[in-house]
Amino acid sequence: MNSRELIESGTLELFVFGKLTEEENKNVIDMAKKHPEVQEEILAIENAVINLSQSVAPHLSATNYEKIRQKILGKNGVIALQRKPSWTNYIGWAAAAIFVIGFGFQYLKWNDSQTTIEQLSTEKSNMQRLIVDLELEKQEAEKVLAIVRDNNNIQVALGGQEVAPNAYAKAYYNKETKEVYIDASGLPTPPEGKVYQVWGLKLDPLTPKSIGLLNDFASNSTKVFKVDKAEEAEAFGITLEPAGGSQSPTLEQLYTLGKV
């Protein structure tokens, strides 16, 4: 085997990693003494291992590695005839350890990247839901403003009654279309199993007519409700009734009342 064949065979890499027998090691040493290109190739492989150790395992000192190399090589870089198998075996294990550390480092980086991607995906979903909620709130607010600003709507103040003196509400009544909107922001949240019911009233004789329930009170952020049309209503009242509403108002639970 000539020097070129030796270099291309991969034997020198095994030599550096300490994986050859004593006889094979001796043959490589003899070739290195006779052929400078073989010695240069051995040094190049050793330098590559040092560079690898620095890139994937910074804690593996190149200085320490150089000490090991000096044990293998002569003081002037000429390969000595006497080699210690124990040191070459250590180099082989060190190279394997470097590979494992490097692989583990890359895996940790990949795992961190996956975690970051999942976190960003969750944050994106939360942001999208927030945008949708804000858009819905904006639409609801625009509806309320349109009702308040409509010159055809009469604002009727509904004052608190004996059962709830501090309660209040507003009715927006369009006399042309007969549409009614109730602003119930001044009413307390009804207890479980109860619902507010809105009544359109004729005063002479007193005739109440149910025009709707304020369902889903707690979840309505604006507390503005559209109820049924009120024909010729002269007043509006709101009572607290059992869930589903009542046929006639429970006057003992009359919360607000106001005249058109």
Disulfide bonds with the S-S distance in Angstrom:
none
